[in-house]
Protein backbone atom coordinates (compact mmCIF):
# COMPACT_ATOMS: atom_id res chain seq x y z
CA UNK A 1 0.00 0.00 0.00
CA UNK A 2 1.39 3.37 -1.01
CA UNK A 3 1.56 6.38 1.32
CA UNK A 4 1.04 4.31 4.44
CA UNK A 5 1.06 6.70 7.41
CA UNK A 6 1.92 5.58 10.94
CA UNK A 7 1.20 7.64 14.06
CA UNK A 8 3.97 6.67 16.47
CA UNK A 9 3.29 7.58 20.13
CA UNK A 10 5.57 7.84 23.17
CA UNK A 11 8.53 8.29 20.83
CA UNK A 12 11.95 8.44 22.42
CA UNK A 13 15.20 9.26 20.56
CA UNK A 14 16.30 5.61 20.61
CA UNK A 15 12.92 4.55 19.15
CA UNK A 16 13.21 7.02 16.31
CA UNK A 17 16.77 5.98 15.54
CA UNK A 18 15.99 2.26 15.37
CA UNK A 19 12.72 2.64 13.44
CA UNK A 20 14.17 5.12 10.96
CA UNK A 21 17.00 2.70 10.21
CA UNK A 22 14.70 -0.30 9.65
CA UNK A 23 12.12 1.82 7.80
CA UNK A 24 14.66 2.35 5.02
CA UNK A 25 13.54 -1.09 3.84
CA UNK A 26 9.81 -0.31 4.11
CA UNK A 27 9.32 3.33 3.13
CA UNK A 28 6.45 4.10 5.48
CA UNK A 29 5.64 7.67 6.49
CA UNK A 30 6.12 7.75 10.26
CA UNK A 31 5.02 10.72 12.35
CA UNK A 32 6.61 10.64 15.81
CA UNK A 33 4.66 12.01 18.78
CA UNK A 34 6.46 12.38 22.11
CA UNK A 35 3.22 12.19 24.10
CA UNK A 36 1.42 9.00 25.13
CA UNK A 37 -1.67 7.96 23.23
CA UNK A 38 -4.58 9.04 25.40
CA UNK A 39 -8.04 10.63 25.15
CA UNK A 40 -6.33 13.99 24.71
CA UNK A 41 -3.98 12.89 21.93
CA UNK A 42 -6.24 10.41 20.09
CA UNK A 43 -7.54 13.15 17.70
CA UNK A 44 -3.98 13.41 16.35
CA UNK A 45 -4.48 10.06 14.59
CA UNK A 46 -6.76 11.52 11.91
CA UNK A 47 -5.36 10.81 8.47
CA UNK A 48 -3.23 7.86 9.60
CA UNK A 49 -3.68 4.15 8.83
CA UNK A 50 -1.93 2.72 11.85
CA UNK A 51 -1.02 3.69 15.40
CA UNK A 52 2.19 2.33 16.92
CA UNK A 53 2.21 2.30 20.72
CA UNK A 54 4.27 1.17 23.70
CA UNK A 55 3.46 -0.16 27.16
CA UNK A 56 2.33 3.12 28.74
CA UNK A 57 -0.04 4.11 25.95
CA UNK A 58 -3.61 3.26 26.96
CA UNK A 59 -6.24 2.06 24.47
CA UNK A 60 -9.47 2.39 26.46
CA UNK A 61 -13.06 1.98 25.39
CA UNK A 62 -13.44 5.73 25.08
CA UNK A 63 -10.48 6.08 22.72
CA UNK A 64 -11.40 3.26 20.33
CA UNK A 65 -14.31 5.08 18.58
CA UNK A 66 -12.06 8.09 17.97
CA UNK A 67 -9.37 5.90 16.41
CA UNK A 68 -11.91 4.02 14.29
CA UNK A 69 -13.60 7.21 13.08
CA UNK A 70 -10.18 8.61 12.19
CA UNK A 71 -9.54 5.66 9.89
CA UNK A 72 -7.18 3.63 12.08
CA UNK A 73 -7.32 0.00 10.99
CA UNK A 74 -4.38 -1.41 12.95
CA UNK A 75 -2.85 -0.95 16.40
CA UNK A 76 0.77 -2.09 16.26
CA UNK A 77 2.25 -2.74 19.68
CA UNK A 78 6.03 -2.50 19.82
CA UNK A 79 6.00 -4.75 22.89
CA UNK A 80 5.04 -8.28 23.85
CA UNK A 81 2.52 -7.35 26.55
CA UNK A 82 -0.93 -6.07 25.63
CA UNK A 83 -2.62 -5.46 28.98
CA UNK A 84 -2.84 -1.74 28.11
CA UNK A 85 -5.49 -2.45 25.44
CA UNK A 86 -9.21 -2.95 26.01
CA UNK A 87 -9.57 -5.97 23.72
CA UNK A 88 -13.35 -6.05 24.01
CA UNK A 89 -13.56 -2.43 22.86
CA UNK A 90 -11.46 -3.02 19.73
CA UNK A 91 -13.23 -6.28 18.81
CA UNK A 92 -14.54 -6.11 15.22
CA UNK A 93 -13.31 -2.52 14.89
CA UNK A 94 -9.49 -2.41 14.91
CA UNK A 95 -6.94 -5.21 14.65
CA UNK A 96 -4.13 -5.49 17.22
CA UNK A 97 -0.69 -6.99 16.56
CA UNK A 98 2.31 -7.24 18.85
CA UNK A 99 6.00 -8.18 18.95
CA UNK A 100 5.95 -11.59 20.66
CA UNK A 101 9.71 -12.19 20.76
CA UNK A 102 12.09 -9.26 20.37
CA UNK A 103 14.93 -10.69 22.46
CA UNK A 104 14.29 -13.19 25.23
CA UNK A 105 18.01 -13.00 26.00
CA UNK A 106 17.80 -9.27 26.80
CA UNK A 107 15.12 -9.66 29.49
CA UNK A 108 16.47 -12.93 30.89
CA UNK A 109 19.97 -11.49 31.19
CA UNK A 110 18.59 -8.40 32.92
CA UNK A 111 16.80 -10.64 35.42
CA UNK A 112 20.13 -12.34 36.16
CA UNK A 113 21.81 -8.94 36.50
CA UNK A 114 19.26 -7.99 39.16
CA UNK A 115 19.84 -11.28 40.98
CA UNK A 116 23.62 -10.90 41.00
CA UNK A 117 23.53 -7.23 41.94
CA UNK A 118 21.19 -7.82 44.86
CA UNK A 119 23.02 -10.92 46.07
CA UNK A 120 26.51 -9.38 45.94
CA UNK A 121 25.34 -5.81 46.78
CA UNK A 122 26.89 -4.38 43.61
CA UNK A 123 24.65 -1.31 43.62
CA UNK A 124 25.70 -0.46 47.17
CA UNK A 125 29.39 -1.29 46.62
CA UNK A 126 29.52 1.11 43.68
CA UNK A 127 28.50 4.09 45.79
CA UNK A 128 30.65 3.04 48.75
CA UNK A 129 33.88 2.87 46.74
CA UNK A 130 33.07 6.12 44.96
CA UNK A 131 33.19 7.65 48.44
CA UNK A 132 36.62 6.00 48.98
CA UNK A 133 35.09 3.55 51.45
CA UNK A 134 36.54 0.13 50.72
CA UNK A 135 34.98 -1.76 53.61
CA UNK A 136 33.06 -4.90 52.60
CA UNK A 137 31.06 -5.09 55.83
CA UNK A 138 27.38 -5.67 55.06
CA UNK A 139 28.04 -7.07 51.59
CA UNK A 140 27.88 -10.77 52.46
CA UNK A 141 26.22 -12.73 49.68
CA UNK A 142 25.50 -16.39 48.96
CA UNK A 143 26.55 -18.94 46.36
CA UNK A 144 23.86 -19.30 43.75
CA UNK A 145 25.24 -22.77 42.99
CA UNK A 146 22.96 -25.37 44.54
CA UNK A 147 20.14 -22.92 45.33
CA UNK A 148 16.62 -23.27 43.92
CA UNK A 149 15.09 -20.78 41.50
CA UNK A 150 11.36 -20.68 40.94
CA UNK A 151 10.42 -19.47 37.45
CA UNK A 152 6.79 -18.47 36.94
CA UNK A 153 6.04 -18.47 33.23
CA UNK A 154 8.08 -20.54 30.80
CA UNK A 155 7.67 -18.73 27.54
CA UNK A 156 10.75 -17.76 25.56
CA UNK A 157 12.07 -15.47 28.31
CA UNK A 158 11.42 -17.91 31.12
CA UNK A 159 13.09 -20.74 29.22
CA UNK A 160 16.10 -18.60 28.38
CA UNK A 161 16.46 -17.67 32.04
CA UNK A 162 16.22 -21.31 33.10
CA UNK A 163 19.07 -22.24 30.76
CA UNK A 164 21.22 -19.43 32.17
CA UNK A 165 20.52 -20.37 35.79
CA UNK A 166 21.23 -24.02 35.07
CA UNK A 167 24.68 -22.80 34.06
CA UNK A 168 25.09 -21.45 37.59
CA UNK A 169 24.35 -24.94 38.91
CA UNK A 170 20.93 -23.96 40.27
CA UNK A 171 17.97 -26.26 40.74
CA UNK A 172 14.84 -25.13 38.91
CA UNK A 173 11.18 -25.23 39.88
CA UNK A 174 8.88 -23.99 37.12
CA UNK A 175 5.22 -23.12 36.81
CA UNK A 176 3.20 -22.52 33.67
CA UNK A 177 -0.43 -23.07 32.75
CA UNK A 178 0.88 -24.99 29.73
CA UNK A 179 3.92 -26.97 30.95
CA UNK A 180 6.47 -27.92 28.30
CA UNK A 181 7.39 -31.46 29.29
CA UNK A 182 9.97 -31.86 26.53
CA UNK A 183 11.76 -28.70 27.71
CA UNK A 184 11.61 -30.00 31.29
CA UNK A 185 13.33 -33.22 30.25
CA UNK A 186 15.93 -31.34 28.23
CA UNK A 187 16.87 -28.93 31.04
CA UNK A 188 16.13 -31.20 34.02
CA UNK A 189 13.81 -28.62 35.55
CA UNK A 190 10.71 -29.60 37.48
CA UNK A 191 7.24 -28.24 36.76
CA UNK A 192 5.22 -27.92 39.91
CA UNK A 193 2.28 -26.00 41.36
CA UNK A 194 2.57 -22.49 42.72
CA UNK A 195 2.36 -23.52 46.37
CA UNK A 196 5.36 -25.84 46.01
CA UNK A 197 7.26 -23.23 44.01
CA UNK A 198 6.68 -20.53 46.63
CA UNK A 199 7.75 -22.71 49.53
CA UNK A 200 10.72 -24.34 47.81
CA UNK A 201 12.46 -21.44 46.03
CA UNK A 202 15.34 -19.28 47.18
CA UNK A 203 14.82 -16.94 44.22
CA UNK A 204 11.50 -16.37 42.45
CA UNK A 205 11.39 -14.69 39.03
CA UNK A 206 8.19 -13.62 37.26
CA UNK A 207 7.82 -14.06 33.49
CA UNK A 208 4.09 -14.60 32.96
CA UNK A 209 1.71 -12.27 31.13
CA UNK A 210 -0.58 -9.93 33.05
CA UNK A 211 -4.15 -11.21 32.98
CA UNK A 212 -7.12 -11.08 35.33
CA UNK A 213 -5.85 -14.34 36.84
CA UNK A 214 -2.24 -13.20 37.34
CA UNK A 215 -2.91 -9.67 38.62
CA UNK A 216 -1.47 -9.52 42.17
CA UNK A 217 -0.24 -13.09 41.82
CA UNK A 218 2.30 -12.12 44.46
CA UNK A 219 0.26 -11.00 47.45
CA UNK A 220 0.20 -11.41 51.23
CA UNK A 221 -0.98 -15.00 50.98
CA UNK A 222 1.65 -16.10 48.47
CA UNK A 223 4.42 -14.21 50.27
CA UNK A 224 3.49 -15.97 53.51
CA UNK A 225 4.26 -19.30 51.81
CA UNK A 226 7.76 -18.26 50.74
CA UNK A 227 11.07 -19.00 52.43
CA UNK A 228 12.29 -16.35 54.88
CA UNK A 229 14.70 -14.06 53.04
CA UNK A 230 13.50 -15.05 49.56
CA UNK A 231 14.66 -13.00 46.58
CA UNK A 232 11.84 -11.76 44.33
CA UNK A 233 12.53 -10.62 40.75
CA UNK A 234 9.98 -9.04 38.42
CA UNK A 235 10.86 -8.19 34.83
CA UNK A 236 7.35 -8.99 33.57
CA UNK A 237 4.53 -6.60 34.41
CA UNK A 238 4.23 -4.41 37.50
CA UNK A 239 0.73 -5.47 38.62
CA UNK A 240 1.85 -9.09 38.96
CA UNK A 241 2.91 -7.94 42.44
CA UNK A 242 0.72 -6.29 45.06
CA UNK A 243 3.20 -3.56 45.96
CA UNK A 244 1.78 -2.90 49.42
CA UNK A 245 2.10 -6.60 50.24
CA UNK A 246 5.67 -6.49 48.92
CA UNK A 247 6.53 -3.58 51.23
CA UNK A 248 5.03 -5.44 54.18
CA UNK A 249 7.12 -8.48 53.29
CA UNK A 250 10.25 -6.35 53.13
CA UNK A 251 9.54 -4.71 56.48
CA UNK A 252 9.05 -8.09 58.17
CA UNK A 253 12.17 -9.43 56.38
CA UNK A 254 10.15 -12.26 54.87
CA UNK A 255 11.41 -10.91 51.55
CA UNK A 256 15.16 -10.50 51.72
CA UNK A 257 15.67 -8.92 48.29
CA UNK A 258 13.48 -7.43 45.57
CA UNK A 259 14.63 -6.66 42.03
CA UNK A 260 12.01 -4.78 40.02
CA UNK A 261 12.28 -3.68 36.41
CA UNK A 262 8.55 -2.90 36.42
CA UNK A 263 6.23 -1.25 38.92
CA UNK A 264 2.49 -1.43 39.49
CA UNK A 265 1.91 2.29 38.82
CA UNK A 266 4.86 2.92 36.52
CA UNK A 267 3.09 4.69 33.65
CA UNK A 268 3.58 8.17 35.14
CA UNK A 269 7.25 7.64 35.92
CA UNK A 270 9.15 5.02 33.95
CA UNK A 271 10.91 6.18 30.75
CA UNK A 272 10.73 9.81 31.95
CA UNK A 273 13.37 12.08 33.51
CA UNK A 274 11.87 13.38 36.76
CA UNK A 275 15.15 14.12 38.48
CA UNK A 276 14.18 17.73 39.08
CA UNK A 277 10.81 16.92 40.62
CA UNK A 278 9.48 15.63 43.93
CA UNK A 279 8.25 12.04 43.69
CA UNK A 280 4.52 12.14 44.40
CA UNK A 281 3.99 8.37 44.52
CA UNK A 282 4.35 7.50 48.22
CA UNK A 283 4.47 3.76 47.55
CA UNK A 284 7.27 4.03 45.00
CA UNK A 285 9.11 6.46 47.28
CA UNK A 286 8.86 3.94 50.13
CA UNK A 287 10.26 1.15 47.95
CA UNK A 288 13.25 3.31 47.09
CA UNK A 289 14.19 3.61 50.78
CA UNK A 290 15.03 -0.09 51.12
CA UNK A 291 18.71 -0.90 50.54
CA UNK A 292 17.76 -4.46 49.58
CA UNK A 293 15.49 -3.26 46.75
CA UNK A 294 16.91 -2.57 43.30
CA UNK A 295 14.61 -0.81 40.85
CA UNK A 296 15.35 -0.25 37.18
CA UNK A 297 12.98 1.67 34.92
CA UNK A 298 11.66 -1.04 32.57
CA UNK A 299 14.98 -1.39 30.75
CA UNK A 300 15.12 -5.17 30.60
CA UNK A 301 14.37 -5.12 26.86
CA UNK A 302 16.86 -2.33 26.17
CA UNK A 303 19.60 -3.82 24.00
CA UNK A 304 20.66 -2.94 20.45
CA UNK A 305 19.51 -6.31 19.21
CA UNK A 306 16.09 -6.02 20.85
CA UNK A 307 15.46 -2.51 19.51
CA UNK A 308 16.29 -3.69 15.99
CA UNK A 309 14.04 -6.74 16.32
CA UNK A 310 11.18 -4.64 17.71
CA UNK A 311 11.37 -2.24 14.78
CA UNK A 312 11.70 -5.03 12.22
CA UNK A 313 8.78 -7.09 13.56
CA UNK A 314 6.53 -4.06 14.05
CA UNK A 315 7.03 -2.73 10.54
CA UNK A 316 6.72 -6.22 9.08
CA UNK A 317 3.41 -6.65 10.96
CA UNK A 318 2.15 -3.42 9.41
CA UNK A 319 3.32 -4.28 5.89
CA UNK A 320 1.77 -7.76 5.95
CA UNK A 321 -1.59 -6.43 7.09
CA UNK A 322 -1.88 -3.38 4.86
CA UNK A 323 -0.50 -5.06 1.73
CA UNK A 324 -1.75 -8.63 2.10
CA UNK A 325 -4.33 -8.65 4.88
CA UNK A 326 -2.13 -11.01 6.90
CA UNK A 327 -2.18 -10.67 10.69
CA UNK A 328 0.86 -12.70 11.72
CA UNK A 329 0.96 -11.63 15.37
CA UNK A 330 -2.64 -10.67 16.00
CA UNK A 331 -4.13 -10.84 19.48
CA UNK A 332 -7.39 -12.76 19.79
CA UNK A 333 -10.07 -10.39 21.10
CA UNK A 334 -12.18 -13.12 22.62
CA UNK A 335 -9.66 -14.95 24.75
CA UNK A 336 -6.72 -12.54 24.95
CA UNK A 337 -4.23 -14.97 23.43
CA UNK A 338 -2.17 -14.63 20.29
CA UNK A 339 -4.10 -16.19 17.42
CA UNK A 340 -1.48 -18.88 16.83
CA UNK A 341 -1.93 -20.04 20.44
CA UNK A 342 -5.69 -19.58 20.70
CA UNK A 343 -7.34 -22.95 21.25
CA UNK A 344 -10.70 -21.62 20.05
CA UNK A 345 -9.55 -20.36 16.67
CA UNK A 346 -11.47 -21.58 13.65
CA UNK A 347 -10.73 -20.39 10.12
CA UNK A 348 -8.51 -17.64 11.51
CA UNK A 349 -11.16 -16.21 13.82
CA UNK A 350 -11.88 -16.92 17.46
CA UNK A 351 -15.51 -17.96 17.89
DOBA-375299 format. One record per residue (C-alpha): x, y, z; residue in one letter. Coordinates in steps of 0.001 Angstrom, whole numbers, plus 500000, padded with zeros to 6 digits. Example, Ala and Ser with C-alpha at 12.3 -4.5 7.8 and 13.67 -1.06 7.14 Angstrom:
512300495500507800A
513670498940507140S
This chain:
500000500000500000X
501392503374498986X
501557506377501317X
501038504310504439X
501063506695507408X
501921505575510935X
501202507635514062X
503972506671516474X
503287507580520129X
505572507841523169X
508526508288520826X
511954508441522416X
515201509259520564X
516301505611520606X
512917504553519153X
513206507019516311X
516772505980515537X
515988502256515375X
512723502642513443X
514166505121510959X
517001502703510206X
514705499703509648X
512123501822507801X
514659502350505018X
513539498912503837X
509806499688504106X
509318503329503126X
506448504105505480X
505637507673506490X
506121507753510261X
505016510718512354X
506605510642515810X
504662512007518782X
506458512381522111X
503219512186524100X
501420508998525130X
498327507956523232X
495418509044525404X
491965510626525149X
493672513993524714X
496024512893521934X
493758510415520089X
492462513147517702X
496019513415516348X
495520510061514586X
493238511524511909X
494639510810508471X
496772507862509598X
496322504154508827X
498071502716511854X
498981503694515403X
502186502331516919X
502211502298520715X
504271501166523697X
503461499843527160X
502330503125528743X
499960504105525951X
496394503265526956X
493761502058524475X
490534502391526458X
486937501981525393X
486557505730525084X
489519506082522718X
488604503265520333X
485693505085518583X
487942508094517974X
490632505900516414X
488090504021514286X
486397507210513080X
489823508609512186X
490462505663509885X
492820503633512078X
492682500005510991X
495618498589512947X
497154499050516397X
500768497914516265X
502252497262519680X
506031497498519819X
505997495251522887X
505039491718523850X
502520492653526554X
499066493932525629X
497382494545528977X
497155498264528110X
494514497555525443X
490787497046526005X
490433494032523720X
486651493953524012X
486440497565522864X
488537496982519734X
486767493725518809X
485461493890515223X
486694497480514889X
490511497591514906X
493062494787514648X
495871494506517220X
499305493010516563X
502313492764518851X
505997491821518952X
505954488411520662X
509714487811520759X
512085490735520366X
514934489310522460X
514285486810525227X
518009486995525999X
517804490725526797X
515123490340529486X
516466487072530892X
519972488509531191X
518588491604532925X
516802489364535422X
520128487662536159X
521810491063536499X
519256492009539163X
519842488721540978X
523619489096541005X
523527492770541939X
521187492178544863X
523020489082546075X
526505490619545945X
525339494187546780X
526892495617543605X
524654498693543619X
525699499538547169X
529389498714546620X
529523501109543684X
528504504091545790X
530649503043548752X
533879502868546739X
533069506125544957X
533186507652548441X
536617506003548983X
535094503555551451X
536536500126550718X
534979498244553610X
533058495099552599X
531055494914555827X
527382494327555063X
528039492931551593X
527882489228552462X
526219487266549685X
525497483613548961X
526548481061546362X
523855480698543750X
525238477231542995X
522959474631544540X
520144477079545325X
516625476729543919X
515094479218541496X
511357479318540945X
510424480530537451X
506790481531536942X
506037481526533234X
508081479457530797X
507671481273527538X
510750482239525561X
512070484534528308X
511423482091531123X
513088479264529224X
516102481402528379X
516460482334532039X
516223478695533104X
519072477759530764X
521219480574532168X
520521479629535789X
521227475976535074X
524683477204534056X
525087478546537586X
524347475063538907X
520932476036540271X
517970473742540739X
514836474871538910X
511182474766539876X
508876476012537123X
505221476879536812X
503205477482533671X
499570476932532752X
500883475015529733X
503924473027530952X
506474472079528301X
507391468544529286X
509967468137526533X
511760471300527711X
511615470002531287X
513332466778530246X
515926468662528231X
516868471075531036X
516127468803534016X
513808471381535545X
510705470396537476X
507243471757536758X
505219472080539914X
502279473995541363X
502570477514542719X
502361476483546373X
505360474163546014X
507257476773544014X
506675479469546629X
507748477290549532X
510725475661547806X
512460478564546027X
515344480724547183X
514820483057544224X
511498483633542451X
511386485315539035X
508185486377537257X
507818485939533493X
504095485396532963X
501706487732531128X
499419490072533050X
495852488785532981X
492882488920535332X
494153485665536839X
497762486796537337X
497092490333538623X
498529490475542170X
499764486914541817X
502298487885544460X
500261488999547454X
500201488593551229X
499020484997550980X
501652483904548467X
504425485795550271X
503491484026553509X
504261480696551810X
507759481743550736X
511067480996552432X
512294483648554879X
514700485945553044X
513504484953549562X
514660487000546578X
511842488241544327X
512531489379540748X
509976490958538415X
510864491809534826X
507353491012533569X
504532493401534413X
504230495592537503X
500726494530538624X
501854490914538961X
502915492063542444X
500723493709545065X
503201496443545963X
501780497098549420X
502101493395550243X
505672493507548925X
506526496419551234X
505030494565554178X
507125491520553288X
510247493650553127X
509536495285556476X
509051491906558171X
512174490566556384X
510153487741554875X
511411489092551550X
515159489501551715X
515666491081548288X
513476492571545566X
514627493338542025X
512009495221540022X
512279496318536408X
508555497097536419X
506232498746538920X
502489498569539486X
501912502285538816X
504861502918536517X
503091504694533651X
503580508167535143X
507251507637535916X
509151505024533947X
510906506175530745X
510732509806531947X
513374512081533513X
511865513381536761X
515152514121538484X
514179517730539076X
510814516917540622X
509482515627543931X
508251512037543685X
504518512135544401X
503986508365544519X
504347507502548220X
504474503756547551X
507273504027545005X
509105506459547283X
508859503937550130X
510256501155547952X
513251503315547090X
514189503611550779X
515033499906551121X
518712499101550543X
517758495542549580X
515491496739546748X
516908497430543300X
514607499194540849X
515346499752537175X
512980501671534916X
511659498960532571X
514980498608530755X
515120494830530602X
514374494880526864X
516860497668526168X
519598496185523996X
520659497062520446X
519509493689519213X
516089493982520848X
515456497485519506X
516292496314515990X
514041493263516318X
511180495362517707X
511365497765514779X
511704494969512221X
508779492911513557X
506530495941514052X
507027497274510537X
506717493780509075X
503409493351510956X
502150496577509410X
503321495725505892X
501773492243505950X
498407493573507093X
498120496623504860X
499496494942501731X
498249491372502102X
495666491355504882X
497871488985506901X
497822489328510694X
500856487298511717X
500964488370515372X
497363489333515998X
495866489162519483X
492608487236519795X
489935489609521102X
487815486876522618X
490343485048524752X
493276487465524946X
495769485025523433X
497826485370520293X
495901483807517419X
498519481123516832X
498065479959520441X
494308480425520703X
492658477050521245X
489303478383520051X
490452479640516669X
488532478423513645X
489267479614510120X
491493482363511513X
488837483791513818X
488123483083517458X
484490482038517893X
